[in-house]
Amino acid sequence: MTLKRKNNYKRQSERGNVLFLILIAVALFAALSYAVTSSTRTGGGDASDETNLISTAEITQYPNSLKTQIIRMSVSKNVDVTTLNFDPPSNFAATCNGTPSACVFHPLGGGAIRSNAPADVMVSGTPGTWYYSGHYEVTNIGLSTATDPAGNDIIAFLPGIKSSICARLNTELGISGDTTHSADLDVTAAAQQMVNGYSIPSSEINIGTAGSTAALDGQPFGCITDSAGEYIYYHVLVER
């Protein structure tokens, strides 16, 4: 009889301990949930800031992947970077079948994946299109040679991004100061695109001091605002 009572007391004690631990766990979970909710409301863990951080990372990583493929093309395939072709797969039959080795997105060329920017970074709310040009020169990147195609860099542009994304990009990249260009940069113009038959011009559009954007001197990537108020991310793929 005494043994049964001891066992009953033991079981009740164990149940009490388990219940106590469960209550502690529930209380801790509630406290954690409250802390997360409070930080989000107060801005300490602003969800929009986190989204901007993730989105800016995606924007900077994609051109880097293209740069790696271009280096491989120039080294292993001896491709002259001035002949690079950024035509999309839909144009391969017309523009890349003859010389696929120079086509960045062709399987027999760079084999790079053609991708759009996330919709949430764009003013339009739709996936953003990248443009590739040899019309521009960044001051103190490669050669700063006026009226000579040898100084023009090959650059990827993403126009039409949100102002908040532009600001976050420059902050993350350590760029401060005025980055408003003196001209309306028409980076989407067909004549500026490195597609079939493109030739790098002997004149250049300067990103840097000559374009009233000294804050971008020596910056291989960053966000610029043109005179029309459009926010444009640029990323140098080939320094020349």
C-alpha positions in Angstrom: 0.0 0.0 0.0 2.8 2.4 0.9 4.7 1.5 -2.3 1.6 2.4 -4.4 1.3 5.8 -2.7 4.9 6.6 -3.3 4.5 5.7 -7.0 1.4 7.9 -7.2 3.2 10.8 -5.6 6.2 10.3 -8.0 3.9 10.3 -11.1 2.1 13.4 -9.9 5.4 15.2 -9.3 6.6 14.2 -12.8 3.4 15.5 -14.4 3.8 18.7 -12.5 7.3 19.2 -13.7 6.3 18.5 -17.4 3.4 21.0 -17.1 5.7 23.6 -15.6 8.2 23.2 -18.5 5.4 23.5 -21.0 4.1 26.7 -19.4 7.7 28.1 -19.5 8.0 27.2 -23.2 4.7 28.8 -24.0 5.7 32.0 -22.1 9.0 32.2 -23.9 7.4 31.7 -27.3 4.9 34.5 -26.5 7.7 36.8 -25.4 9.7 36.1 -28.6 6.6 36.7 -30.8 5.9 40.0 -29.0 9.6 41.1 -29.5 9.5 40.4 -33.2 6.2 42.1 -33.7 7.3 45.1 -31.7 10.6 45.5 -33.6 8.8 45.3 -36.9 6.3 48.0 -35.8 9.0 50.3 -34.4 11.3 50.0 -37.4 14.0 48.1 -35.5 13.4 45.2 -37.8 11.6 47.1 -40.6 10.3 44.5 -43.1 10.7 47.0 -46.0 14.4 47.5 -45.1 14.9 43.7 -45.2 13.2 43.5 -48.5 15.4 46.3 -49.9 18.5 44.5 -48.7 17.6 41.2 -50.3 16.6 43.0 -53.6 19.8 45.0 -53.8 21.8 41.8 -53.3 20.0 40.2 -56.3 20.6 43.3 -58.4 24.4 43.3 -57.8 24.9 39.5 -58.0 23.4 39.0 -61.5 25.9 41.2 -63.4 28.7 39.6 -61.4 27.7 36.2 -62.8 27.8 37.6 -66.3 31.2 39.1 -65.7 32.5 35.6 -64.7 31.2 34.1 -68.0 32.7 36.9 -70.0 36.1 36.4 -68.5 35.8 32.7 -69.3 34.8 33.5 -72.9 37.8 35.8 -73.4 40.3 33.4 -71.8 39.1 30.0 -73.1 37.5 31.0 -76.4 39.8 34.0 -77.2 36.7 36.2 -77.7 37.4 39.9 -78.3 35.2 41.6 -75.8 34.4 44.4 -78.3 32.5 41.7 -80.3 30.4 40.5 -77.4 26.8 39.9 -78.3 24.0 40.1 -75.7 21.1 39.1 -78.0 18.4 37.1 -76.3 17.7 33.4 -77.1 14.8 34.5 -79.3 17.3 36.1 -81.7 19.9 33.3 -81.8 18.9 32.0 -85.2 19.4 35.3 -86.8 22.4 36.7 -84.9 24.3 33.9 -83.1 24.3 30.8 -85.3 27.3 32.1 -87.4 29.5 33.1 -84.4 27.9 31.6 -81.3 31.2 31.9 -79.3 30.7 35.6 -79.0 27.1 35.4 -77.8 27.0 35.7 -74.0 23.7 33.8 -73.6 24.3 31.1 -76.2 25.1 27.6 -75.0 28.1 27.6 -77.3 29.2 31.0 -76.2 29.0 32.3 -72.6 26.2 29.9 -71.6 25.0 32.6 -69.3 21.3 32.7 -68.1 19.4 35.7 -69.4 17.4 37.0 -66.4 15.2 39.9 -65.4 15.4 42.0 -62.2 12.8 41.3 -59.5 9.6 43.1 -60.0 9.6 44.6 -56.5 12.7 46.8 -57.3 11.1 48.4 -60.3 8.9 51.5 -60.5 6.7 49.7 -63.0 6.1 46.8 -60.6 7.0 44.3 -63.4 10.3 42.4 -63.9 13.1 44.8 -65.0 15.1 44.4 -68.2 18.9 44.6 -68.3 20.6 46.5 -71.1 24.2 46.2 -72.2 26.2 48.9 -73.9 29.7 50.1 -74.8 28.6 53.7 -75.2 29.8 54.7 -71.7 32.9 55.3 -69.8 33.3 55.5 -66.0 36.0 57.9 -64.8 39.0 56.2 -63.2 37.8 52.7 -64.3 40.2 51.4 -67.0 41.3 54.0 -69.4 39.7 57.5 -69.3 40.3 58.3 -73.0 38.1 60.9 -74.6 36.8 60.4 -78.1 38.5 57.0 -78.4 36.6 53.6 -78.2 39.5 52.1 -76.3 38.3 53.9 -73.1 34.7 52.8 -73.3 33.6 50.2 -70.8 31.1 47.5 -71.3 28.3 48.1 -68.9 25.1 46.5 -67.8 22.3 48.9 -67.0 19.0 48.4 -65.1 16.9 51.5 -65.7 13.6 52.3 -63.9 14.4 51.1 -60.4 12.7 52.6 -57.3 14.3 55.5 -55.6 14.5 53.6 -52.3 16.4 50.8 -54.0 18.7 53.3 -55.6 19.5 54.9 -52.2 20.0 51.5 -50.6 22.4 50.4 -53.3 24.6 53.4 -52.9 24.5 53.2 -49.2 25.5 49.5 -49.3 28.3 50.3 -51.8 29.6 53.2 -49.7 28.7 55.9 -52.3 27.7 59.3 -51.0 27.2 62.7 -52.6 25.3 63.8 -55.6 24.8 61.1 -58.3 22.5 63.0 -60.6 23.8 63.0 -64.1 23.7 66.2 -66.2 22.1 64.3 -69.2 19.0 62.2 -69.9 20.7 58.8 -70.2 18.8 56.8 -72.9 20.3 53.4 -72.0 17.4 51.6 -73.6 18.0 53.1 -77.1 18.4 50.4 -79.7 21.6 52.1 -81.1 23.3 51.7 -77.8 22.7 47.9 -77.4 25.5 45.4 -77.8 23.6 43.1 -80.1 24.3 41.8 -83.6 26.3 44.3 -85.7 27.1 46.6 -82.8 30.3 48.6 -82.8 31.7 50.6 -79.8 31.6 54.3 -80.8 34.6 56.6 -80.7 32.7 59.1 -78.5 31.6 58.3 -75.0 29.0 59.3 -72.4 30.9 59.8 -69.1 29.8 58.5 -65.8 31.8 60.5 -63.3 33.2 64.0 -63.1 32.5 65.0 -66.7 28.9 64.0 -66.2 28.6 66.0 -63.0 28.6 62.8 -61.0 32.0 63.0 -59.3 30.8 60.7 -56.5 30.9 57.9 -59.0 34.5 58.3 -60.0 36.3 55.0 -59.7 33.0 53.2 -58.8 32.6 50.0 -61.0 28.9 49.8 -60.0 26.4 52.1 -58.4 23.1 53.9 -58.9 22.8 57.1 -61.0 19.9 59.5 -61.5 19.7 61.0 -64.9 18.4 64.5 -65.7 14.9 63.1 -66.4 14.7 61.8 -62.9 15.0 58.1 -63.8 17.0 55.9 -61.4 19.5 53.6 -63.2 21.8 51.0 -61.7 25.0 50.4 -63.7 27.5 47.6 -63.3 30.8 47.5 -65.3 31.2 44.1 -66.9 34.5 44.8 -68.7 36.9 47.6 -67.7 38.7 48.9 -70.8 
